[in-house]
Amino acid sequence: MTKTPINDALDDTHQRSSKPLPLSGVRVLDVSQVMAGPYCCMLLADLGADVIKIEPPGTGDQTRGAMGFKMKGSDSMGFLNMNRNKRSLTLNLKTEAGKKVFFELVKTADILVENYRPGVMKKLGIDYPSLQAINPGLVYASISGFGQTGPWADRPGFDLMAQAMSGVMSVTGYPDGPPVKAGVPVADIGCALFAVYGILSAYIGKTKTGEGQFIDASLFDSALAFSIWDTAQYWGTGVEPYKLGTANHMSAPYQAMKASDGYFVMGATNQKLWKLLCDKIEHPELFDDARFKTNPLRLANRLELAAELEKSFATKTADEWVDALLAAGIPAGPINTYPEAFDSEHGRHRKMRMEIDHPIEGTVPNIGFAVKMNGTPQQVYRHPPLLGEHTSELLAELGIEGDELKSLEAGGAFAP
């Protein structure tokens, strides 16, 4: 087992469990690349699933060679951050020999995740109806930009397009600024999370009926599903959602504010907090100001409200205001960079950075587990795999050897 300091250093409430992980014994075929599919499968692997990453020979997952900087080996840091706990099998699914091996794997699998453009898997003869005939209990999840049906289904879909076409970009940034996407890939990661939700639900159903099912997950749908507050405003008032910078459609003040040395965030989202804030900045008269007496009025006069508050916030540093507001019971916080967030006392306590041993890189950092499970905490038991690292091991498990193996090799099953 790979040594993983994160598991050795967990606090008392998250010690490594002697119990089997929740998905131990569940086999997942990861026929995906880049982000949404691989991230989804990594989450399943963290919970104990045997995730077999099936990659094109020669190149592998295109994320292996992504990003604008090099590590010691050929795999990018992005790949290393999304593929721990998996085994890698190189297989040319465009050949009959490669598909023969793949079909043998499908017979042993519980779950399959793929993120090719709609129609590609059918063209290869490995779509859900084809594999359902081999394994009726297979849970088959297809991840795509816009879903398997609809007028946009055939479009290539990436996080940027999903953010733009779902409406997310229309409410991101400042009112007079150019289009801005969310700084993190919300459509990709959101789709991965929704796919896990669908997969685990279908798997639970399978344990009751013995039947698998097809799951259609898209970046577009996932990004649109995040629009709860914006659509609430639109459907409730008929007013089209618009950009607010760091502010919010539901409450004010609730945004970034400028202090003497920079910005911090704060929120006084109800009358009690608003009164506390007015008292804390030593301007109790603002509480009775006709422009700000209620939350709807504060929302309607958001710009004037921020201007009034920043007169007081300009008298101290951001850190001083965060400390002062928190002491008064008013939500506030600094605007951290990623290094500051990971290196913060809280980030370290929550184990949001962990180190994994790697055969080429030595020790590599990985993002920690976002959900802490007390009884069966997630574990890192395999480093992100080298391309094809487990091909021989998996073929042996399938009983493929001798003349059969030679025949498959001659048929191009493992070659580009």
Summary of the structure (lengths in Angstrom):
residues: 416
radius of gyration: 25.5
end to end distance: 31.0
largest distance: 88.3
contacts: 1322
relative contact order: 0.16
helix: 42%
strand: 13%
